[in-house]
Amino acid sequence: MKALWTVIALCAVPFFATAAPDLEAECRIQGELVQKIVDKRLEGKGKRRAERQIRRDATEEEARYDAVIAAMVDWVYLQLPEDQLGEEVGSAWDSQCLDAAKKASSG
């Protein structure tokens, strides 16, 4: 769990650095990226190939997270147990990201 919070904190930096970020939109983008990585793992793609494909296919919004995509890939491939892979990982990331961002911005 500590690894997840570390990765979320790293991913929060790009939108905290901008003025008046739309936290919900930014966390949704991150959740979508994480889900795409999970999907690559479920498809049997190797870690490096998944990272290359995610970077190559990133939308303009997702490309803003290029600096932390490697950390997201590492988390999905090295930290997330296989039995926890599924369609809910991206939405769980989204929720936890939003909680962390709200706590950080209010504190």
C-alpha positions in Angstrom: 0.0 0.0 0.0 2.9 2.4 0.8 4.1 1.9 -2.8 0.8 3.0 -4.2 0.7 6.2 -2.2 4.3 7.0 -3.3 3.3 6.6 -6.9 0.2 8.6 -6.5 2.2 11.4 -4.8 4.6 11.4 -7.8 1.8 11.6 -10.2 0.1 14.4 -8.3 3.1 16.8 -9.0 2.2 17.7 -12.6 -1.3 19.0 -11.7 -0.4 20.6 -8.4 2.2 22.6 -10.4 -0.5 24.2 -12.5 -2.9 26.9 -11.4 -6.4 25.8 -10.3 -6.2 22.2 -11.4 -9.3 20.2 -12.1 -8.5 17.5 -9.6 -11.3 15.2 -10.8 -10.2 15.4 -14.4 -6.5 14.8 -13.6 -7.2 11.9 -11.4 -9.5 10.4 -14.0 -6.7 10.7 -16.6 -4.3 9.0 -14.2 -6.8 6.2 -13.6 -7.3 5.7 -17.3 -3.5 5.4 -17.8 -3.2 2.9 -15.0 -6.1 0.9 -16.4 -4.4 0.8 -19.8 -1.2 -0.5 -18.2 -3.2 -3.2 -16.3 -4.9 -4.1 -19.6 -1.4 -4.5 -21.2 -0.3 -6.8 -18.4 -3.5 -8.8 -18.6 -2.9 -9.2 -22.4 0.5 -10.7 -21.5 2.6 -7.8 -22.8 6.0 -7.5 -21.2 6.8 -4.5 -18.9 9.0 -2.6 -21.4 6.7 -3.2 -24.3 3.7 -2.0 -22.3 5.5 1.2 -21.3 6.5 1.9 -24.9 3.0 1.3 -26.2 1.5 3.5 -23.4 3.8 6.3 -24.2 3.3 5.9 -28.0 -0.4 5.9 -27.8 -0.8 8.5 -25.1 -3.4 11.2 -25.7 -2.3 14.8 -25.3 -3.8 14.8 -21.7 -2.0 11.5 -20.9 1.3 12.7 -22.3 1.5 15.3 -19.5 2.2 12.3 -17.2 5.1 11.1 -19.4 7.6 11.7 -16.5 5.7 9.3 -14.2 4.5 6.6 -16.7 7.5 4.5 -15.8 6.5 4.6 -12.1 3.0 3.6 -12.9 4.2 0.7 -15.1 6.5 -0.4 -12.3 3.7 -0.3 -9.8 1.4 -2.4 -12.0 4.0 -4.9 -13.1 6.1 -5.1 -9.9 3.8 -4.2 -7.0 0.3 -5.1 -8.0 -0.4 -8.8 -7.3 -1.8 -10.8 -10.2 -5.0 -11.6 -8.3 -5.8 -7.9 -8.0 -5.6 -7.2 -11.7 -9.0 -6.3 -13.2 -11.2 -3.6 -14.6 -11.5 -1.9 -11.2 -7.9 -0.9 -10.8 -8.1 2.3 -12.8 -11.2 3.5 -10.9 -9.6 2.6 -7.6 -6.5 4.7 -8.6 -8.8 7.6 -9.6 -10.6 7.5 -6.2 -7.4 7.2 -4.2 -5.7 10.0 -6.3 -8.6 12.3 -5.7 -8.6 11.6 -1.9 -4.9 12.2 -1.8 -5.1 15.4 -3.8 -7.9 16.8 -1.7 -6.0 16.1 1.5 -2.8 17.7 0.1 -4.6 20.8 -1.1 -6.5 21.3 2.2 -3.6 20.8 4.4 
